[in-house]
Amino acid sequence: MSKNTTKKPVIAVVGAGPGIGEAVAHRFATEGFVVALLARTEDKLQTMVQTIDSDVGAGTAHYYITDLRIEDSVISAFQRIRSELGPVNVLVYNAGARRVNGRSLIDTTSEEFENFTKINLFGAFWSSKLVIPEMLAAGKGTILFTSATGALRGMPGLASFSPGKFGLRSLCQIITREYQSKGIHAVNIIVDGPVDGKLIGGVVKRKWERAGEAEKAADVESYLVQPRDLAHTYWFLHTQPRSTWTQELDVRAMKETLFTKL
Ligand SMILES: NC(=O)c1ccc[n+]([C@@H]2O[C@H](COP(=O)([O-])OP(=O)(O)OC[C@H]3O[C@@H](n4cnc5c(N)ncnc54)[C@H](OP(=O)(O)O)[C@@H]3O)[C@@H](O)[C@H]2O)c1
């Protein structure tokens, strides 16, 4: 049964957590989209749905429990989205996995390499394969990949992270070359610095605390990428006129704190 009776455009946020994922979903919801949130943890998904529905309107957000490391899980989530909400107009592949404290290559297990590469790259490949046919049928669509500094530079300790993000960058370029002329706008968004969230942002803030740098915490927006500000960038990219499509873009906070200094 359709849960999108007013036929709003559909955004799928794949890898939806309380940081970038929720902020982008919320922004597109306020612009008239119905939102599909995909992740593994049901209680976090329920909280995001409640927030978006209470801010924007009941029935705006829906969740789909998915493990992006498993192709069948991704296929069944997109089948449900298609039958409950309709074809996906905007795909945001936001999932990413890395160690906060990296390990050298020889200490990286095959299991970790495979696990993280599935999340950083395979999930994006499967998700893109599933939405591109319906975007081609519609003659338009937007695909936004959340990327990171590790997509451009191989840095010590990131053996299980960077290769996936490098691959994601190349996947985005391939989608552009194969499908841009048919109306699909794909963008790789390099978030070149820590995001103000629990994990990496939390590490940075604890480091400030230990160093007695309270002035940084008081001026956090100059140091850490704010998800709600980044969500404007995603909306801007989606609404770019077709004579000026961006294929790759990077962002960082004004007084960036480099990962290498963590
Ligand atoms: N945070 C940073 O400092 C930073 C910096 C640069 C770039 N980035 C990029 O930003 C993206 C993440 O944004 P964010 O940090 O703000 O996170 P977020 O949007 O708050 O959450 C991302 C969500 O992805 C989900 N996810 C992870 N593995 C998954 C899997 N196997 N299957 C399904 N869902 C999965 C997780 O939910 P479940 O655990 O519930 O599945 C997680 O909550 C990543 O691509 C990352 O590389 C982040």
The ligand as an SDF file (V2000), in Angstrom:
LIG
                    3D

 48 52  0  0  0  0  0  0  0  0999 V2000
   31.9890   12.3030   10.9640 N   0  0  0  0  0  0  0  0  0  0  0  0
   33.0360   12.8970   10.3860 C   0  0  0  0  0  0  0  0  0  0  0  0
   33.8440   13.5780   11.0160 O   0  0  0  0  0  0  0  0  0  0  0  0
   33.2080   12.7820    8.8900 C   0  0  0  0  0  0  0  0  0  0  0  0
   34.2380   13.5070    8.2590 C   0  0  0  0  0  0  0  0  0  0  0  0
   34.4000   13.4030    6.8860 C   0  0  0  0  0  0  0  0  0  0  0  0
   33.5230   12.5890    6.1600 C   0  0  0  0  0  0  0  0  0  0  0  0
   32.5390   11.8980    6.8070 N   0  0  0  0  0  0  0  0  0  0  0  0
   31.6480   11.0380    6.0300 C   0  0  0  0  0  0  0  0  0  0  0  0
   30.3110   11.3300    6.4010 O   0  0  0  0  0  0  0  0  0  0  0  0
   29.5120   10.1490    6.3100 C   0  0  0  0  0  0  0  0  0  0  0  0
   28.8050    9.8630    7.6080 C   0  0  0  0  0  0  0  0  0  0  0  0
   28.2190   11.0320    8.1330 O   0  0  0  0  0  0  0  0  0  0  0  0
   28.1230   11.2230    9.7170 P   0  0  0  0  0  0  0  0  0  0  0  0
   29.4640   10.9270   10.3040 O   0  0  0  0  0  0  0  0  0  0  0  0
   27.4890   12.5260   10.0000 O   0  0  0  0  0  0  0  0  0  0  0  0
   27.2040    9.9920   10.1380 O   0  0  0  0  0  0  0  0  0  0  0  0
   25.6030    9.9100   10.3290 P   0  0  0  0  0  0  0  0  0  0  0  0
   24.9010   10.5000    9.1800 O   0  0  0  0  0  0  0  0  0  0  0  0
   25.2640   10.4030   11.6850 O   0  0  0  0  0  0  0  0  0  0  0  0
   25.4180    8.3220   10.3650 O   0  0  0  0  0  0  0  0  0  0  0  0
   25.7420    7.4710    9.3170 C   0  0  0  0  0  0  0  0  0  0  0  0
   25.0200    6.1760    9.5830 C   0  0  0  0  0  0  0  0  0  0  0  0
   25.4370    5.1770    8.6330 O   0  0  0  0  0  0  0  0  0  0  0  0
   24.9340    3.9660    9.1450 C   0  0  0  0  0  0  0  0  0  0  0  0
   25.6750    2.8020    8.6990 N   0  0  0  0  0  0  0  0  0  0  0  0
   26.9880    2.5170    8.9300 C   0  0  0  0  0  0  0  0  0  0  0  0
   27.2450    1.2750    8.4990 N   0  0  0  0  0  0  0  0  0  0  0  0
   26.0930    0.7760    7.9980 C   0  0  0  0  0  0  0  0  0  0  0  0
   25.7230   -0.4680    7.4440 C   0  0  0  0  0  0  0  0  0  0  0  0
   26.5720   -1.4900    7.3330 N   0  0  0  0  0  0  0  0  0  0  0  0
   24.4460   -0.6390    7.0320 N   0  0  0  0  0  0  0  0  0  0  0  0
   23.5400    0.3540    7.1750 C   0  0  0  0  0  0  0  0  0  0  0  0
   23.8330    1.5490    7.6980 N   0  0  0  0  0  0  0  0  0  0  0  0
   25.0960    1.7510    8.1160 C   0  0  0  0  0  0  0  0  0  0  0  0
   25.0630    4.0520   10.6870 C   0  0  0  0  0  0  0  0  0  0  0  0
   23.8280    3.6560   11.2930 O   0  0  0  0  0  0  0  0  0  0  0  0
   23.6740    2.1820   11.9310 P   0  0  0  0  0  0  0  0  0  0  0  0
   24.8940    1.9540   12.7680 O   0  0  0  0  0  0  0  0  0  0  0  0
   22.4040    2.2760   12.6910 O   0  0  0  0  0  0  0  0  0  0  0  0
   23.5920    1.2400   10.7790 O   0  0  0  0  0  0  0  0  0  0  0  0
   25.3110    5.5430   10.9360 C   0  0  0  0  0  0  0  0  0  0  0  0
   24.5050    6.0600   11.9670 O   0  0  0  0  0  0  0  0  0  0  0  0
   30.4780    9.0240    5.9250 C   0  0  0  0  0  0  0  0  0  0  0  0
   30.4180    8.8120    4.5480 O   0  0  0  0  0  0  0  0  0  0  0  0
   31.8280    9.5630    6.3450 C   0  0  0  0  0  0  0  0  0  0  0  0
   32.8940    8.9730    5.6370 O   0  0  0  0  0  0  0  0  0  0  0  0
   32.3480   11.9730    8.1480 C   0  0  0  0  0  0  0  0  0  0  0  0
  1  2  1  0
  2  3  2  0
  2  4  1  0
  4  5  1  0
  4 48  2  0
  5  6  2  0
  6  7  1  0
  7  8  2  0
  8  9  1  0
  8 48  1  0
  9 10  1  0
  9 46  1  0
 10 11  1  0
 11 12  1  0
 11 44  1  0
 12 13  1  0
 13 14  1  0
 14 15  2  0
 14 16  1  0
 14 17  1  0
 17 18  1  0
 18 19  2  0
 18 20  1  0
 18 21  1  0
 21 22  1  0
 22 23  1  0
 23 24  1  0
 23 42  1  0
 24 25  1  0
 25 26  1  0
 25 36  1  0
 26 27  1  0
 26 35  1  0
 27 28  2  0
 28 29  1  0
 29 30  1  0
 29 35  2  0
 30 31  1  0
 30 32  2  0
 32 33  1  0
 33 34  2  0
 34 35  1  0
 36 37  1  0
 36 42  1  0
 37 38  1  0
 38 39  2  0
 38 40  1  0
 38 41  1  0
 42 43  1  0
 44 45  1  0
 44 46  1  0
 46 47  1  0
M  CHG  2   8   1  16  -1
M  END
$$$$
